[in-house]
Every structure is written in structure tokens, then in C-alpha cells.
Amino acid sequence: MGAQALPVVAPDSWYARVPKVELHLHLEGAIPHEALWQLVQRNGGDDAPQSLQALQARYQYRDFGHFIDTWMWQVDFLRSYDDFTFIVEAVARDLRAQNIRYVEAFYSPADSARHGLAIPELTAAIRRGLDKVDGIQVALVADLIRDLGPERGMRQLDALAEVRDQGVVGIGIGGSEQSYPPEPFAPVYERARHLGFHTSAHAGEAAGPASIWGALDALRAERIGHGTRAEQDPSLMERLAAQQVPLEMCPISNLRTGVVSSLAEHPVGRYVERGLNVTINSDDPSMFGNSLAQECAAMDTIQGLSRGTIRALILNGIASSWMPPGHSAQMAAAFMSDPNWLS
């Protein structure tokens, strides 16, 4: 699915140089291939690829369900706390090289439980890796994984509350949206708010508008991850515009998983025209072969959005972030005074 060629972005292009933020990035889906290949060689397994090229060949998907299967295959190579420290440092260095200054990154503790990795120690291991890279701020958002059910998510909340001092700022639910609707997670989200966490939910990606309605009404999610299929319901579009619900849109991800058939057909440009609160993100860049710079380039060369509009989307990301009060205004000012902002 989604074999369309992506824009080629030179390291010295404006899209690469302009300062950026990410609100929808999965750490486990952003591991540079070379770093993951080192783990594959170290940890092995019955289904381990035999070369870096064979590893890279796995990242072609028949549909969204096949992508989820590939995700589960990949994360099985992350088996120790040191593995996470290693890969997260590599992710942070890769993001910094793209001039991404601030990230709210998902991590999925439940996927690591099969290897006996506990939430407190896992989170600390991730933070150790992030702390090795300066010039970029990374806050953490725990993906409770809807496939595992709300009871499992509720149990994770208590452990997550203990690691808020490690920069865990929010929770979300990713996974098989088409099979697991959001409504059963309402008590989980209520308790998360009580514990002081911000909330997001993947919705309108592998399922339709009803999933977004559920995320808004049952979960009271602050942000929507993707929201690609919202335009199927005009009343939902009106609500998203009126309430300025931040949308963590990931166009190239949607192309790669077959949610849209081409980047030209992606609704992001239409959402911008309708005045929705759109942010642009890369989702799982090492699994989709994209970068945030390419997302920006695609908005220009394929969607026809001006650089001024792209800058506005970057500022939307800052304003919609969960930074401490006052920090977002300072970052927006720093971006707009950066020599690469207008050049």
C-alpha cells in the first residue's frame, strides 16, 4: 500500500532547516534502521532478518492490520532496559538532525511487559537515552494500547503516576482502532485526568467518524491522533472547527497504511481551508520511510500549501502542545526569530 514516491528533501532545504515540533511520534516506530539492525544482531530470534536490507524490506504493508503485525514483530527485538536507552538516544539524535526542537513522543510500556520490563524502570531507561542528547526536548506520552482492554490500561495508570517526574505528560490509545472502539476506556481517561495527565486518542485513522465522536464525547480527549476520516461527517467537521480540537495529522503514515490512496487526496489541505486546528507529524518515520521535513515538503509540493501556512501549522503544534505554562509562548517567539524561519 501507499507506494507513492515522497519528496526528496536536501539537508540544506528550508523544510529541513526550519525549526519544528512533533506531537505524534512513536519512539518504537522511529528507530533508525541501522540502530535497530544492531539490536537484531544482538538479540536474534526465529524471525530475525539476515541483513539490514532484509530488515528494511519488511516495511511494506498490505493494509493497516498488516502494519500493526509488523509493529509487533519489530518491538519484540527490544528486550532490555539497555536496549531502550540505546535506541532512544539514536531516535533523539535523528530528530535533532532535522531541527526538531520539541517532541511529545508515545511509548508503549505494555508491549515491553512480555520481556519483564516494568514501567518505572523502562521509563527511566528511556529518559537516560533522551538525556544523552542536548538541543531537543522530549516529553513522554504512554500509549495504553486499546487492544489490551481498559482494565489493563487502568492498571498501568498507577505505575505511570509514579514516573511523572520522568517527563510523562499524557496518555493515549493506539492500536487496532477498527476493532476496539474508544468508549470502554472512558473510566481510564477520567482517572488519567484525576492523576494530572493530558489525553489524546488515535481516532479516525483505521475507523470512521464514530471513533472520533467517541474520543471526544466518551473519553473527552484533548487532542485527536490522525482524524483523517472526520470529513465523512459534516457535523463532526463543524464541531472540530468550532472547538479548535488539535488534530495530530500524519499524512505520509496514512498513505503507507492505505488510509488514503495518494497524498494529493489526503484531507489535510481541506481541513486547513475549513479552519481546523491542524498539526503535522511523522508518526512512525522509520517504519514509513518518512521524516517531518518530508511531511512539510509534501504539504507544499503536493498539497499546495504555502510556506506561510506551513509555518502556521508548526505554530499550531507549539500552541497545542502540553508544555508547561509560558513555555509555548517562549518557543513560538524563538521559532519566529530563528534565521531559518523565513529564509
C-alpha positions, 0 to 999 in steps of 0.5 A: 500500500501507499507506494507513492514516491515522497519528496526528496528533501536536501539537508540544506532545504528550508523544510529541513532547516526550519525549526519544528515540533512533533506531537505524534511520534512513536519512539518504537516506530522511529528507530533508525534502521541501522540502530535497530539492525544492531539490536537484531544482531544482538538479540536474534530470534526465529524471525530475525532478518539476515541483513539490514536490507532484509530488515528494511524490506519488511516495511511494506504493508498490505493494509493497516492490520498488516502494519500493526503485525509488523509493529509487533514483530519489530518491538519484540527485538527490544528486550532490555532496559539497555536496549531502550536507552540505546535506541532512544538516544539514536531516535533523539539524535535523528530528530535533532538532525532535522531541527526538531526542537520539541517532541511529545513522543508515545511509548508503549510500556505494555508491549515491553511487559512480555520481556519483564520490563516494568514501567518505572524502570523502562521509563527511566531507561528511556529518559537516560537515552533522551538525556544523552542528547542536548538541543531537543526536548522530549516529553513522554506520552504512554500509549495504553494500547486499546487492544489490551482492554481498559482494565489493563490500561487502568492498571498501568495508570498507577505505575505511570503516576509514579514516573511523572517526574520522568517527563510523562505528560499524557496518555493515549490509545493506539492500536487496532482502532477498527476493532476496539472502539474508544468508549470502554476506556472512558473510566481510564481517561477520567482517572488519567485526568484525576492523576494530572495527565493530558489525553489524546486518542488515535481516532479516525485513522483505521475507523470512521467518524464514530471513533472520533465522536467517541474520543471526544464525547466518551473519553473527552480527549484533548487532542485527536491522533490522525482524524483523517476520516472526520470529513465523512461527517459534516457535523463532526467537521463543524464541531472540530472547527468550532472547538479548535480540537488539535488534530495530530495529522500524519499524512505520509503514515496514512498513505503507507497504511492505505488510509488514503490512496495518494497524498494529493487526496489526503484531507489535510489541505481541506481541513486547513481551508475549513479552519481546523486546528491542524498539526503535522507529524511523522508518526512512525518515520522509520517504519514509513520511510518518512521524516517531518521535513518530508511531511512539510515538503509534501504539504507544499509540493503536493498539497499546495500549501504555502510556506506561510501556512506551513509555518502556521501549522508548526505554530499550531503544534507549539500552541497545542502542545502540553508544555508547561505554562509560558513555555509555548509562548517562549518557543513560538517567539524563538521559532519566529526569530530563528534565521531559518524561519523565513529564509 
